[in-house]
Amino acid sequence: MDRIRRRDWMALCTAAGLALQLHTKQSLLAADGTPAGLDLAKLRSAGVLKQTKVYRNRMVMELRGNIEVREPLKEGRKKETRSAPIEAESTLDFEEHFAAADNAGLLQTSLRYFHEAKVENTVANAGSSLQLSDELKQVVARYSDSELLLFSPSGPLAPAEIDLLKMPCNTLAIHELLPLKPVQLNEKWTVPAASLQRLLSLDAIHKSDFTAFAKTHQGNRVDIEFNGDLTATANSVPTAIQVEGNMQIDLASNAITWVALVLKEKREISQSEPGFDITARIRLVRQPQTESKYTSDINLTSMGNDKLAGLLMQRIESTRGRYQMLADRNWKVIHDNGQAAILRMIENDRVISQCNVHQVAKLDAGQQITLEAFQEEVRKSLDKNFQSFATSEERVSETGLRMLQITAVGEASELPVQWIFYHLSDDSGRRISLVFTVGGELVDKLAGTDSQMASSLRFLELPAETTQEPTPAKKPEAEVSSLPTPAKKASVK
């Protein structure tokens, strides 16, 4: 009897094993008997993306390489470049709430709260660091067409803060690396150029051989590897990028939980930024959450067009010059030593206008320069380039400063030029000047941004140890591409 029972038990186990093998085999087959493959495409759908709205992300980027900058153009010399080593490490630790996705599964808006956002740089052995302030830790990421806009509901971000938050592994787009249909293990698929453009925050991709494949599948874990070479445009200049990486997917939560990237990029020098030849290593760890108390009070519907336009401005702040103003994001700070600064308005890597900011020697409290005296100083500074005054007025700026504005027209290098001079002062005698230079055919592109910048300027408090005001600085050397020679600084006294 025992032998019979043992024999029956063994037969039952064998039958159960065969049934399990048959079930497993059938589960890997589609209705027509072909292999079903991994259905990773569902993770791209808007429905699945909306199921888990909140993620905790921690992203670390380590960067090594060299930057290249153009030397100031001097008479009798050709354009020259010089290089310098650069090292950087950035950390972003943030909760992200996916607020909107379109029917194709493309995420359009997310609300982010940064528990940590910092970067440490070393360029040519000179170190610097930046950390996002507590007041600006709530951030909205929103696509406008193909451009990713980052802004804080609490106030305008500075250019360096925008760069810090715009790392080259956009969490709104990492799911777009997944295939559009079920795949087998080790079966390669091509990642669309539009998805790579969103992921890496590029202007455009002109050529790509980027592919990915599922390497392993164990339980609920799927490991994916990807690589490719890209020819692209970033900040309106050509760039070449090699990408290698991998990511992990948790099928139980339908979530991408790990991404690692190695980017080797060689980018040309632009009108506003140095070129570089760098290697960046990026690691991203993600954890699905049920909710986020930090992003729940960000109300996008309460932001009207006027408020949104203000938040999309950038905060230009000179800690050494002790002033601050707001500007459109196409204005770039080229030089700032506290005494003088150069800003350029750049569109598609073309210089539209240049703004020279100069500290002016302090007057005694209560003293002010008259509009007529300012006009005479402007006329003398332009000398033979001057033709006529187009406008001349005095008013109070938005920040309560006395503001003189003079627009002069003339020629430089036989080309029509318009100069817009601003002189701002307070009751204590502190003064600063802004001179905008723009070619005559490009005046309309300013669209009042000069007035907005000047009117938003405010003085920051001087350090307690400061005993005297700085003297006006000499005009810094700087090459002005695609612009007539800017006017000499008006020696306002």
C-alpha positions as CSV (number, residue, x, y, z in Angstrom):
1,M,0.0,0.0,0.0
2,D,2.8,2.4,0.9
3,R,4.5,1.6,-2.4
4,I,1.3,2.4,-4.3
5,R,0.7,5.6,-2.5
6,R,4.3,6.7,-3.1
7,R,3.9,5.8,-6.8
8,D,0.7,7.8,-7.0
9,W,2.3,10.8,-5.3
10,M,5.2,10.8,-7.7
11,A,2.8,10.6,-10.7
12,L,0.8,13.5,-9.3
13,C,3.9,15.7,-8.9
14,T,5.0,14.8,-12.4
15,A,1.6,15.7,-13.8
16,A,1.6,19.0,-11.8
17,G,5.1,19.9,-13.1
18,L,4.1,19.2,-16.7
19,A,0.9,21.3,-16.2
20,L,3.0,24.2,-14.8
21,Q,5.5,24.0,-17.7
22,L,2.6,24.0,-20.2
23,H,0.9,27.0,-18.4
24,T,4.2,28.9,-18.4
25,K,4.8,28.2,-22.1
26,Q,1.3,29.2,-23.0
27,S,1.6,32.5,-20.9
28,L,4.6,33.5,-23.1
29,L,2.6,33.0,-26.3
30,A,0.1,35.3,-28.0
31,A,-3.2,34.1,-29.2
32,D,-1.7,33.1,-32.6
33,G,1.0,31.0,-30.9
34,T,3.8,33.5,-31.4
35,P,6.0,34.7,-28.5
36,A,4.1,37.4,-26.5
37,G,7.2,39.2,-25.2
38,L,7.4,41.9,-22.5
39,D,4.6,44.4,-22.7
40,L,6.6,47.5,-21.6
41,A,4.7,49.7,-23.9
42,K,1.9,50.0,-21.3
43,L,4.2,52.0,-19.1
44,R,4.2,54.8,-21.7
45,S,0.4,55.2,-21.6
46,A,-1.3,58.2,-19.9
47,G,-3.5,55.8,-17.9
48,V,-0.6,54.0,-16.2
49,L,1.4,57.2,-15.7
50,K,-1.5,58.7,-13.9
51,Q,-1.9,55.7,-11.5
52,T,1.3,56.6,-9.7
53,K,1.4,60.4,-9.7
54,V,4.2,61.0,-7.2
55,Y,7.8,59.9,-7.1
56,R,10.7,60.6,-4.8
57,N,13.8,61.1,-7.0
58,R,17.4,61.4,-6.1
59,M,19.8,62.3,-8.9
60,V,23.5,62.7,-8.7
61,M,25.7,63.9,-11.6
62,E,29.5,63.8,-11.7
63,L,31.2,65.8,-14.5
64,R,34.8,65.9,-15.7
65,G,36.4,67.4,-18.7
66,N,37.5,70.7,-20.3
67,I,35.7,73.9,-21.2
68,E,36.8,76.2,-24.1
69,V,36.3,80.0,-24.2
70,R,37.1,82.6,-26.8
71,E,39.7,85.2,-25.8
72,P,38.6,88.9,-26.2
73,L,39.1,90.0,-29.7
74,K,42.0,92.5,-30.0
75,E,43.1,94.6,-32.9
76,G,45.5,92.7,-35.2
77,R,44.8,89.3,-33.7
78,K,42.7,86.4,-34.8
79,K,40.1,84.8,-32.7
80,E,41.8,82.5,-30.2
81,T,40.4,80.0,-27.7
82,R,41.8,78.7,-24.5
83,S,40.7,75.6,-22.5
84,A,40.5,74.9,-18.8
85,P,39.7,71.8,-16.7
86,I,36.3,71.5,-15.1
87,E,34.9,69.3,-12.4
88,A,31.4,69.4,-11.0
89,E,29.1,67.4,-8.8
90,S,25.4,68.1,-8.6
91,T,22.7,66.6,-6.4
92,L,18.9,66.9,-6.8
93,D,16.6,65.2,-4.3
94,F,13.0,66.0,-5.0
95,E,9.4,64.8,-4.9
96,E,7.6,65.0,-8.2
97,H,3.9,65.1,-8.8
98,F,2.8,64.4,-12.4
99,A,0.1,66.9,-13.1
100,A,-0.7,66.5,-16.7
101,A,-0.1,64.0,-19.6
102,D,-1.5,64.0,-23.1
103,N,-3.2,61.0,-24.7
104,A,0.0,59.8,-26.3
105,G,1.5,59.4,-22.8
106,L,3.8,62.4,-23.0
107,L,4.1,64.1,-19.6
108,Q,3.6,67.8,-20.0
109,T,3.7,69.2,-16.5
110,S,5.0,68.2,-13.1
111,L,5.2,69.8,-9.7
112,R,8.4,69.4,-7.8
113,Y,9.6,70.0,-4.3
114,F,13.4,69.9,-3.8
115,H,14.6,68.6,-0.4
116,E,18.1,69.2,-1.8
117,A,19.5,71.0,-4.8
118,K,23.2,71.9,-4.9
119,V,26.2,71.9,-7.1
120,E,29.9,72.3,-6.5
121,N,32.2,73.4,-9.4
122,T,35.9,73.7,-9.9
123,V,37.0,75.5,-13.1
124,A,40.8,76.0,-13.6
125,N,41.3,75.3,-9.9
126,A,38.8,78.0,-8.8
127,G,35.9,76.5,-6.8
128,S,32.3,77.7,-6.5
129,S,29.1,76.3,-5.2
130,L,25.4,77.0,-5.3
131,Q,22.4,75.7,-3.3
132,L,18.8,76.4,-4.0
133,S,17.2,78.6,-1.3
134,D,14.4,77.3,0.9
135,E,12.1,80.0,-0.6
136,L,12.4,78.6,-4.1
137,K,12.2,74.8,-3.4
138,Q,8.7,74.5,-5.0
139,V,9.2,74.3,-8.8
140,V,7.0,73.7,-11.8
141,A,8.3,71.9,-14.8
142,R,6.2,72.5,-17.9
143,Y,6.6,72.0,-21.6
144,S,5.8,74.8,-24.0
145,D,5.9,73.1,-27.4
146,S,9.3,71.2,-27.2
147,E,10.9,73.6,-24.6
148,L,11.0,72.6,-21.0
149,L,10.3,75.6,-18.7
150,L,11.3,75.6,-15.1
151,F,9.9,78.2,-12.7
152,S,9.1,78.7,-9.0
153,P,5.7,79.9,-7.8
154,S,7.6,81.8,-5.1
155,G,9.5,84.1,-7.4
156,P,11.9,84.3,-10.4
157,L,14.9,82.0,-10.6
158,A,18.5,83.1,-11.2
159,P,20.3,81.8,-14.4
160,A,22.5,79.5,-12.3
161,E,19.5,78.1,-10.5
162,I,17.8,77.3,-13.7
163,D,20.9,75.5,-15.0
164,L,21.1,73.6,-11.7
165,L,17.6,72.3,-12.0
166,K,17.8,71.4,-15.7
167,M,19.9,68.3,-15.5
168,P,20.3,66.1,-18.6
169,C,18.0,63.3,-17.5
170,N,14.5,64.7,-17.5
171,T,12.2,62.7,-15.3
172,L,9.3,63.8,-17.4
173,A,10.7,61.8,-20.4
174,I,12.5,58.7,-19.1
175,H,9.5,56.5,-19.8
176,E,9.8,57.4,-23.4
177,L,12.9,55.2,-23.7
178,L,10.5,52.2,-23.5
179,P,9.4,50.4,-26.6
180,L,6.1,51.2,-28.4
181,K,5.1,47.5,-28.7
182,P,5.9,44.2,-26.8
183,V,9.5,42.9,-27.3
184,Q,11.5,39.7,-26.6
185,L,14.6,39.6,-24.4
186,N,17.6,41.1,-26.3
187,E,15.4,42.4,-29.1
188,K,16.5,45.9,-29.9
189,W,14.2,48.8,-30.5
190,T,14.9,52.3,-31.8
191,V,14.2,55.3,-29.4
192,P,12.5,58.2,-31.3
193,A,14.6,61.3,-31.7
194,A,11.8,63.5,-30.2
195,S,12.0,61.4,-27.0
196,L,15.8,61.8,-26.7
197,Q,15.4,65.5,-27.3
198,R,13.0,65.7,-24.3
199,L,15.2,63.5,-22.2
200,L,18.4,65.4,-22.7
201,S,16.8,68.9,-23.0
202,L,18.2,69.5,-26.5
203,D,17.0,72.0,-29.1
204,A,16.9,69.3,-31.9
205,I,18.4,66.0,-32.9
206,H,19.7,65.8,-36.5
207,K,21.0,62.2,-36.5
208,S,20.7,59.3,-34.1
209,D,21.4,55.6,-33.9
210,F,20.0,55.2,-30.4
211,T,18.7,51.8,-29.5
212,A,17.7,49.9,-26.4
213,F,16.9,46.3,-25.4
214,A,15.7,44.3,-22.4
215,K,18.7,42.3,-21.1
216,T,17.2,40.3,-18.2
217,H,13.7,39.6,-16.7
218,Q,13.6,38.1,-13.2
219,G,10.3,38.1,-11.4
220,N,9.0,41.7,-11.5
221,R,12.3,43.2,-12.4
222,V,13.4,44.0,-15.9
223,D,16.8,45.4,-16.8
224,I,17.2,47.5,-19.9
225,E,20.3,48.7,-21.6
226,F,20.6,51.4,-24.2
227,N,23.3,53.4,-26.2
228,G,23.8,55.5,-29.2
229,D,25.5,58.5,-30.8
230,L,23.6,61.8,-31.4
231,T,24.3,64.8,-33.6
232,A,22.2,67.6,-32.1
233,T,21.8,71.2,-31.4
234,A,21.8,72.6,-27.8
235,N,21.4,76.3,-27.0
236,S,21.5,76.9,-30.8
237,V,25.0,75.5,-31.3
238,P,26.1,72.0,-32.7
239,T,26.9,69.3,-30.2
240,A,27.9,65.6,-30.5
241,I,26.8,63.2,-27.7
242,Q,27.6,59.5,-27.0
243,V,25.2,57.9,-24.6
244,E,25.4,54.6,-22.7
245,G,23.1,53.6,-19.9
246,N,20.8,51.1,-18.2
247,M,17.6,51.2,-16.2
248,Q,15.5,48.9,-14.0
249,I,11.7,48.5,-14.1
250,D,9.5,47.2,-11.4
251,L,6.5,45.5,-13.1
252,A,4.6,45.2,-9.8
253,S,4.4,49.0,-9.5
254,N,4.7,49.8,-13.2
255,A,7.6,52.1,-12.3
256,I,11.1,52.9,-13.6
257,T,13.1,52.7,-10.3
258,W,16.7,53.2,-11.5
259,V,18.5,55.0,-14.3
260,A,22.2,55.3,-15.0
261,L,23.7,57.4,-17.8
262,V,27.1,58.1,-19.1
263,L,27.2,61.1,-21.5
264,K,30.2,62.1,-23.5
265,E,29.6,65.4,-25.1
266,K,31.6,67.8,-27.3
267,R,29.8,71.1,-27.7
268,E,30.9,74.1,-29.7
269,I,31.3,77.6,-28.2
270,S,28.2,79.8,-28.3
271,Q,27.6,83.5,-28.0
272,S,26.7,83.1,-24.3
273,E,28.4,79.9,-23.0
274,P,31.8,78.2,-23.4
275,G,32.2,75.1,-25.4
276,F,33.2,71.9,-23.7
277,D,34.4,68.3,-24.0
278,I,33.1,66.5,-21.0
279,T,32.0,63.1,-19.6
280,A,29.0,63.2,-17.2
281,R,27.9,60.2,-15.1
282,I,24.3,60.4,-13.9
283,R,22.6,58.1,-11.4
284,L,18.8,58.4,-10.7
285,V,17.0,56.4,-8.0
286,R,13.2,56.7,-8.0
287,Q,10.6,55.5,-5.5
288,P,6.8,55.6,-6.1
289,Q,4.8,57.4,-3.4
290,T,1.1,57.8,-2.7
291,E,1.1,61.5,-2.2
292,S,3.3,64.6,-1.5
293,K,2.4,67.2,1.1
294,Y,5.0,69.5,-0.4
295,T,3.5,69.8,-3.9
296,S,-0.2,69.6,-3.0
297,D,-0.5,73.3,-2.4
298,I,0.9,74.4,-5.8
299,N,-2.1,75.7,-7.7
300,L,-1.4,76.1,-11.4
301,T,-4.9,77.4,-12.1
302,S,-4.4,80.4,-9.8
303,M,-1.5,81.6,-12.0
304,G,-2.9,84.1,-14.5
305,N,-0.9,85.1,-17.6
306,D,0.5,88.2,-15.9
307,K,1.8,86.3,-12.9
308,L,3.1,83.5,-15.0
309,A,5.0,86.0,-17.3
310,G,6.6,87.4,-14.2
311,L,7.7,84.0,-12.9
312,L,9.2,83.1,-16.3
313,M,11.6,86.1,-15.9
314,Q,15.1,85.4,-14.6
315,R,16.6,87.2,-11.6
316,I,19.8,88.9,-12.6
317,E,21.7,89.5,-9.3
318,S,25.2,90.9,-8.9
319,T,26.4,90.2,-5.4
320,R,29.5,92.3,-5.9
321,G,27.8,95.1,-7.7
322,R,25.0,95.1,-5.1
323,Y,22.0,95.3,-7.4
324,Q,19.3,93.0,-8.8
325,M,16.9,93.2,-11.7
326,L,14.5,91.0,-13.8
327,A,15.1,90.1,-17.4
328,D,13.8,87.8,-20.1
329,R,15.6,84.5,-20.2
330,N,17.3,85.3,-23.5
331,W,19.5,87.8,-21.7
332,K,22.8,86.2,-20.6
333,V,25.4,87.6,-18.2
334,I,28.8,87.6,-20.1
335,H,31.0,89.5,-17.6
336,D,30.5,90.9,-14.1
337,N,33.3,92.1,-11.8
338,G,31.1,94.2,-9.5
339,Q,32.2,97.5,-11.0
340,A,31.0,96.7,-14.6
341,A,28.9,94.0,-16.3
342,I,28.1,93.0,-19.8
343,L,24.8,91.3,-20.7
344,R,23.7,90.1,-24.1
345,M,20.3,89.4,-25.6
346,I,20.8,86.3,-27.7
347,E,18.4,84.6,-30.0
348,N,19.3,81.5,-32.0
349,D,23.0,82.2,-31.1
350,R,22.8,85.7,-32.6
351,V,23.5,88.8,-30.5
352,I,20.4,91.1,-30.7
353,S,21.5,93.7,-28.2
354,Q,24.2,94.3,-25.5
355,C,23.7,96.0,-22.2
356,N,26.6,97.5,-20.3
357,V,26.0,98.1,-16.6
358,H,28.4,100.5,-14.8
359,Q,28.6,101.7,-11.2
360,V,28.7,105.5,-11.1
361,A,30.4,107.5,-8.3
362,K,28.2,108.3,-5.4
363,L,26.8,111.9,-5.0
364,D,26.1,113.5,-1.7
365,A,22.7,112.6,-0.2
366,G,19.9,114.6,-1.8
367,Q,21.9,115.6,-4.9
368,Q,20.8,114.4,-8.4
369,I,22.0,114.9,-12.0
370,T,19.5,116.8,-14.2
371,L,18.1,115.4,-17.4
372,E,19.7,118.2,-19.4
373,A,23.1,117.4,-17.9
374,F,22.7,113.7,-18.7
375,Q,21.8,114.5,-22.3
376,E,25.0,116.5,-22.7
377,E,27.1,113.7,-21.3
378,V,25.4,111.2,-23.7
379,R,26.1,113.5,-26.6
380,K,29.8,113.9,-25.7
381,S,30.2,110.1,-25.2
382,L,28.8,109.3,-28.6
383,D,30.9,112.0,-30.3
384,K,30.8,111.6,-34.1
385,N,28.5,108.6,-33.9
386,F,25.7,110.8,-32.6
387,Q,22.9,112.0,-34.9
388,S,19.9,112.9,-32.8
389,F,17.9,112.1,-29.6
390,A,14.8,110.0,-30.2
391,T,13.4,110.2,-26.7
392,S,14.3,111.8,-23.4
393,E,12.4,111.5,-20.1
394,E,12.5,111.3,-16.4
395,R,10.3,109.1,-14.2
396,V,10.2,106.9,-11.1
397,S,11.0,103.3,-11.6
398,E,8.9,100.4,-10.3
399,T,11.3,100.0,-7.4
400,G,11.1,103.7,-6.4
401,L,14.4,104.9,-8.0
402,R,14.7,108.1,-9.9
403,M,15.2,107.0,-13.6
404,L,16.5,109.1,-16.5
405,Q,16.1,107.5,-20.0
406,I,17.6,108.8,-23.2
407,T,17.4,107.2,-26.6
408,A,20.0,108.3,-29.2
409,V,20.3,107.3,-32.8
410,G,23.4,107.4,-35.0
411,E,25.9,105.3,-36.9
412,A,28.9,103.1,-36.0
413,S,31.1,101.4,-38.6
414,E,28.7,102.8,-41.2
415,L,25.8,100.9,-39.7
416,P,22.6,102.4,-38.1
417,V,22.7,102.0,-34.3
418,Q,20.4,102.9,-31.4
419,W,21.7,103.5,-27.9
420,I,19.3,103.6,-24.9
421,F,20.9,105.1,-21.8
422,Y,19.4,104.7,-18.3
423,H,20.6,106.5,-15.1
424,L,19.1,105.3,-11.8
425,S,19.7,106.8,-8.4
426,D,18.3,106.9,-4.9
427,D,18.1,109.6,-2.3
428,S,21.3,108.5,-0.6
429,G,23.3,109.3,-3.8
430,R,23.9,105.7,-5.0
431,R,23.9,105.6,-8.8
432,I,24.1,103.1,-11.6
433,S,23.9,103.3,-15.4
434,L,22.7,100.9,-18.1
435,V,23.5,101.4,-21.8
436,F,21.7,99.2,-24.4
437,T,23.2,99.0,-27.8
438,V,21.2,97.6,-30.7
439,G,21.5,97.6,-34.5
440,G,18.8,99.7,-36.2
441,E,17.2,96.7,-37.9
442,L,16.9,94.8,-34.6
443,V,15.3,97.5,-32.5
444,D,11.9,95.9,-32.7
445,K,13.3,92.7,-31.1
446,L,14.0,94.5,-27.9
447,A,10.2,94.9,-27.5
448,G,10.6,97.0,-24.3
449,T,12.8,94.5,-22.5
450,D,15.3,97.3,-21.8
451,S,12.7,99.4,-20.0
452,Q,11.5,96.4,-18.0
453,M,15.0,95.6,-16.9
454,A,15.9,99.2,-15.9
455,S,12.6,99.8,-14.1
456,S,12.9,96.5,-12.1
457,L,16.4,97.3,-10.9
458,R,16.9,97.8,-7.2
459,F,19.9,98.4,-5.0
460,L,20.9,95.7,-2.5
461,E,22.2,96.6,0.9
462,L,25.9,97.4,1.0
463,P,28.1,95.3,3.3
464,A,28.5,96.8,6.8
465,E,32.3,97.1,6.4
466,T,32.0,99.2,3.2
467,T,33.3,102.7,4.0
468,Q,33.4,104.2,0.6
469,E,31.7,103.8,-2.8
470,P,33.6,102.2,-5.6
471,T,34.8,104.4,-8.4
472,P,33.5,103.9,-11.9
473,A,35.2,101.0,-13.6
474,K,36.9,101.0,-17.0
475,K,34.8,99.4,-19.7
476,P,35.8,95.7,-19.8
477,E,37.1,94.2,-22.9
478,A,34.6,92.0,-24.7
479,E,33.9,90.9,-28.2
480,V,30.5,91.9,-29.6
481,S,29.6,89.6,-32.4
482,S,27.0,90.6,-35.0
483,L,26.7,94.1,-33.4
484,P,28.0,97.5,-34.3
485,T,30.6,98.9,-31.9
486,P,28.9,99.8,-28.6
487,A,29.0,103.3,-27.4
488,K,31.5,104.5,-24.9
489,K,30.3,104.8,-21.3
490,A,28.8,108.2,-20.5
491,S,31.0,109.8,-17.8
492,V,28.1,111.0,-15.8
493,K,29.1,113.3,-12.9
